[in-house]
Each structure stands twice: as structure tokens, then as C-alpha cells.
């Protein structure tokens, strides 16, 4: 295919090069061993060939290649310049010109004339050199479509990789694009700080990649470092499984990776006292923690694949009412509590038999809990498909061209979370089509494709799911936000807020930057509604935007609502749980601090003033204030707020139990949980607590202000 | 801000192809026609990445790579060298001089962008 926009440049350039070639050849005729002239001829041929190949003048590049081959030999001293060679090359030069003129609409070229020249040129080459292998099409065994294979890849770049301008991150990212991928960085080669040379790379990586691409494609990623790096790619396939008798054992994986010797394994297994082999191996110092992580990940991935295959084999399922599941979850919650009591009792009894039973029960209970919570998980893909239609209809209505690309449809989330996620997602997508993407004409003018893209993805990240709604539109207009925020009094005139703070203003209640109201969005139902919905799912939302490139909304959600990762705190004799997702840090508050702040509920956190509220006062608890209180700084309603408590006990994962109907009007509590010793801890709902406190504060200041007003008017 | 890439090649056609492809992908492109020219232009305005041909008059690509790697700004930048299929030895030489990656001419624009995607973060 000819690329017309380059044709004219190419033609001019080639004509110039051809005359240079001619001059060079004539010089060579006079001084056959002039190295400069040889070089000049070679380079002219080389450049003509390269440019012609680049823009699709294949006849020229093919023909010139033959001539260049001969001159390469001349240049390397394998062939002397002869009168015949100069004659032939001059003829070739004219031929190149004719072929080019033919391409530009001149008279057609006799293909036999060209062949005669190349044949004669080839005849000049000594026999041994003609035996260059034909570049045959390499037959690659294409992996059966849709067949996924899991690979364990160990990539250890040369220490000087940075000095070649390559960043391992780029390679790893490319790898992650090939499929499902878990990357574990190995840090055991990193030296002490004073021996560390910041220009060297000490890290290496273990990657577990499940992909439908074959091994060659994976190797391709590393093509630029392959010769210098240590690269091991092992496919974890059926043969391996069969050899291991259907179940891949941890020890086998470690030996196969070369992280463990069979003797060490034998030795540790004989001395093993605890039920977990991996733990014993790490304790014995024969494998490192990260090596174990890799092996465990491989094992898990293999199990996943087996399960998937099994699921395909016997795609049988039964329908169960979700209430039944809910009650099962409740029961497991109780069971976890009882188990915790058992463990606590066992710990205090110094009875090895009892301890063993307690440990066993603990393991089974947690397994059971995981499995039951798993039953409630559904792939988010069902929701995604709903959006295709939405996008299609909306883009017609608004006269925009939009395609929706989704990824991670198989990501699983708790059923209730998925149900309550629909509306916020619809809102985000509407928003992206209406405000995010520009009209086709505007896009074309900015050098973009007329069709905009909305990218919707879901991925797992620890105990969370990350959802992303990204558009490639014009980005958020920061000036508009600033202006609007000023007019609404959200931003005082002199205060310069940083970029992310500024962007996050769009989540403030009643905020909208678009002047006119369209029928799709901008009806006063703003991003604050989305934020509130996400907050109620104990998630968080953030926004990032680049002018001209687009906007990304990132929603982080817990996998399930039935369990909460909380921070357990104590006030007097009561215990409370704060959602860990909102907690930022804990700091101490002494009486002196309180006195310094004029007894106002304000605390200084690294230069920033943060208001706090005392749970003791809010919940009316008696008892003496401790000498030093703890303030848990958390994010609520888009700001940092502290919660003063007596003690911070620690992290606590717990099953949430709903409060009874009787307490449905109580604000500030989202549920309760039963602790190991049988006592109850209340789970705090932070946003209502903060709202309540703000309201009280405002009433108070209003009251003082009006009082002052009264005083001043009297004087 | 758009990343800056300098394209060094003695062929105006190749430079034009590079420029068009890279600009289309949102990069800011500067050009030079050989190593000498490149070094003179680079001194005032170091790029985020360098793409260079190997066979050039005055200063060739290998020497250019070597020189750039000695500059403080050029120590870690990605350098892509353009080679032809007959230049295996040159490729090794370029790698030894500090080239990050290579691409065999003729190439398709997608191939070029795929490599940049990996080496230029």
C-alpha cells in the first residue's frame, strides 16, 4: 500500500540519492579502492532501500536490496570493485530510477531487464556467500483459541538495565496486558542502604500469568533484554499436573522453581511439627517468604483452572433463595464468635489437646466463612451488558459517537453490592457521555477519532474491587470548577487548593459545572449522589482528569458487605468499631494539647488543623478521662475528622449483624458485632456522626453571632 | 505535557514517516539528520526518548548512542535504534553502546508505537 503523503518527499530524496550514487560510482571507476566512495555508494543504496520499504515501494526496495547486498560485500572487503561491477551498478541505478518513474505514472518497466541486472550482480558474488538462508515463514504452533495456560515467569534483569534506558516496569506492564497476571517483586538481593547503588537494579520478579498467548509471545516482551537477563518461563500445564497425581503440591512447585532442594524438603518434612508445610519451610530458612508466596500463588492458580475446567465439565447449579444464604451468613457469624471464645478459653487453659481442637475449629470456621461468602459472589459482567444498550441509546440522543469497552466482566462481587452499584454506575456513564466526551466534530478538530471511547473495567485488589470508568474526552475544566466553587461559597477567594482537592469538589452536594441542563444529566442530581451511594457501600470514589485526554473515575469497593475490616476502639467500658477503609491514622491527645487548643475540639496533625469529636460525649458515657486520649483520624464527607477515644485496641475483621427494628432510627450506627469474649461492639457510621456534629456547631456559632449582634447594636 | 522524542535519520522520508506516526500518537517530535546534528540540537533541549538510524554520514548512530549515554540527561532515556535485517553485528554493537531497543526497517507504524509503549513510561 502506498502512503501518498510521503511519496513526494521520497521521490525528491531518491532522485538526490541517485545522483549521489552516480557520482560515487564514477569516482570508484577512477579509484576502485577509495573506502569513502564505497561507503557513500553503500549508504545511498541503503537509504533508498530503507525509505522505499518504509512507504511501500516494494519493487524499488526489493531491487535495491540485491544491489546493496553486493556492495555490503565490497565494503567488508569480500569483493573488489571491478569495471564490470561499476557498469552493472550504474545500470542498476538507472533501473531504480525507471522503476520509480513507473510508480509515479511513467512508462512501465520490463521486468526481465531488471532481472538480467540482478542475475549479473549475483554472479559476481563468490559462491560461498550466496548460500544465505531464505527467510522462510516461521510456522508457529498457534495455541488453540481460547485455551488459557498459566505460566510461571521469573525475570531477573541485568543490574545495569537502567543504563540501557529500559525500565522493568514497562516490560511488566506489557506482560500484564497479555492476560491475568500477578507480579511478585523479589527483594532478597537488595543490599544494605550504604552499599546500594541507586543506578543499579537489584530487584527481580516472579510473575504468574494466565494467558491465551503462547510462550513465544511472552518471550517477545523481553526481546530487548533477553540476551542479558535471566528469564525462566515454565508452563504449568496438564503434564505437570498428571505427573503430580492431579494435585500440585507445594514442595513440588518449589523444587521445580529451583528454590528448594529435595533433600531440604525431606529434612524439613521429617522435623515438621506444625500442619503448614510452607510455614515450616520458611522457619527452617530453606525458602524465603516471597518464594513461598510465588509457589502458593501458582498452586492457587492451578486450582482455579482445575475448578474452571470442572465447572465446564459439569455446568450444573441449583437456584437457592437469597434469604437462605443470608441466614447462613448470620449463622456463620455466630459460629465465628463462638470459635473466638473457644480459642480464647483454650489459650488460657494450657491444655495441648484442647488447643489442638481449638486450632482445628478455627481453621474450619474460617474456611467455611470464606466459602459461604463466596456463594454470594456474582460476576459483575451481567451489569456491564446492561450498559451497552444504555450507551447506544444515549449516544444517539446526544448526537455523539461512542463505543463502550469493558474489561474484567468475570470479577466477582457480593450480590448486594452489585445490586446497589447499578445506579451510581449508570450515572457515571451518563456523565461521561454527556460531559466527558466531545461532539464528533470537536474531536476530529483536536486530532482524535470521531468516536469516543468509554472504558469500564473491574479488577480485584486485595479485599477490594476497583471499578474504573474512563473516557477519552476533553477532561474536566478546572477553571469552571473553581469559578463555580467560588460562586457557591465552597472555595474562598484567596484559598488555593491543590489539584485533587479541586477536582474532588465535584462531589460536593448540588455541584454542577455545565451551564445548561440537558435531558440526560445535569438535572441537579450530581456527583454527590454517586458519592453518597458509594459511601453507603463503604467504598470510596476518586477522580483524575487530564485536559484533552479524558477523565477517570475510580471506585473502590469492599468485596462484601457482610464483613467489615474495622478498627476496634474502647471508650470507658464500651467498644466500638470504625470502618478501617475510612481510617487514616491514629494520634495521641494529651490534656496539655487540649488546654493549648483553648478547649476547642481541634487537633494539629502535621500542620493541618483537624476537628475531632469525642465519642464519650456523643454517646454519653461516664468514667474518668484517661491522661492521654487517642484520636482516630478518618475521612468522612470528604474531609478529615478525628474521633477521640480512650484506647485503640487494634484491627478487627468482623461479621456485621444488623441492629434490630427497634434501633432503626438511631443515627451514627450501622450495625453491631459480637466480640470474642461475647460482648457487643457497635459499628460506627461516620458520615451521619460528622453531619450531626457540624449542624450542632453551626447552630452554636449562629447563636453566638446573633448574641454579639444584639450586644453591638445596644452599645 | 507531551513527551518529546527526537528522530535521527539521514533519510528525509524515514524522518517524515517517524514524525507523522509519532505526532499522530501525541508526541512532540524534533528531527536531526545525523549524529552531529542531533548532538548539537539535543544539548539545549534534551528529549524523553531518542530514535536513531545507525548508518549515517558524519557521526553514525552507534557513536551518537555512546555520546548520549555520557550526558547526564541521556543516561537513562530510552534509545531505539533502527536497523535493517542485514545488520546483526551492528545491532549488537548498538546494544553494547547502550541502545534500549531496536526495530528493523521497514516497519509498520503500529510496531513502532508498540515498542514505545514498552520503553517510554
Boltz contact constraints between the chains, C-beta under 6 A:
constraints:
  - contact:
      token1: [A, 6]
      token2: [B, 13]
      max_distance: 6.0
  - contact:
      token1: [A, 6]
      token2: [B, 16]
      max_distance: 6.0
  - contact:
      token1: [A, 9]
      token2: [B, 12]
      max_distance: 6.0
  - contact:
      token1: [A, 9]
      token2: [B, 13]
      max_distance: 6.0
  - contact:
      token1: [A, 9]
      token2: [B, 16]
      max_distance: 6.0
  - contact:
      token1: [A, 10]
      token2: [B, 13]
      max_distance: 6.0
  - contact:
      token1: [A, 13]
      token2: [B, 12]
      max_distance: 6.0
  - contact:
      token1: [A, 13]
      token2: [B, 13]
      max_distance: 6.0
  - contact:
      token1: [A, 43]
      token2: [B, 55]
      max_distance: 6.0
  - contact:
      token1: [A, 46]
      token2: [B, 55]
      max_distance: 6.0
  - contact:
      token1: [A, 47]
      token2: [B, 11]
      max_distance: 6.0
  - contact:
      token1: [A, 50]
      token2: [B, 105]
      max_distance: 6.0
  - contact:
      token1: [A, 51]
      token2: [B, 11]
      max_distance: 6.0
  - contact:
      token1: [A, 51]
      token2: [B, 13]
      max_distance: 6.0
  - contact:
      token1: [A, 51]
      token2: [B, 14]
      max_distance: 6.0
  - contact:
      token1: [A, 53]
      token2: [B, 106]
      max_distance: 6.0
  - contact:
      token1: [A, 54]
      token2: [B, 14]
      max_distance: 6.0
  - contact:
      token1: [A, 54]
      token2: [B, 17]
      max_distance: 6.0
  - contact:
      token1: [A, 54]
      token2: [B, 106]
      max_distance: 6.0
  - contact:
      token1: [A, 162]
      token2: [B, 76]
      max_distance: 6.0
  - contact:
      token1: [A, 164]
      token2: [B, 98]
      max_distance: 6.0
  - contact:
      token1: [A, 164]
      token2: [B, 100]
      max_distance: 6.0
  - contact:
      token1: [A, 165]
      token2: [B, 76]
      max_distance: 6.0
  - contact:
      token1: [A, 165]
      token2: [B, 77]
      max_distance: 6.0
  - contact:
      token1: [A, 165]
      token2: [B, 78]
      max_distance: 6.0
  - contact:
      token1: [A, 165]
      token2: [B, 79]
      max_distance: 6.0
  - contact:
      token1: [A, 165]
      token2: [B, 100]
      max_distance: 6.0
  - contact:
      token1: [A, 166]
      token2: [B, 100]
      max_distance: 6.0
  - contact:
      token1: [A, 167]
      token2: [B, 121]
      max_distance: 6.0
  - contact:
      token1: [A, 169]
      token2: [B, 121]
      max_distance: 6.0
  - contact:
      token1: [A, 170]
      token2: [B, 118]
      max_distance: 6.0
  - contact:
      token1: [A, 170]
      token2: [B, 119]
      max_distance: 6.0
  - contact:
      token1: [A, 170]
      token2: [B, 121]
      max_distance: 6.0
  - contact:
      token1: [A, 174]
      token2: [B, 118]
      max_distance: 6.0
  - contact:
      token1: [A, 224]
      token2: [B, 101]
      max_distance: 6.0
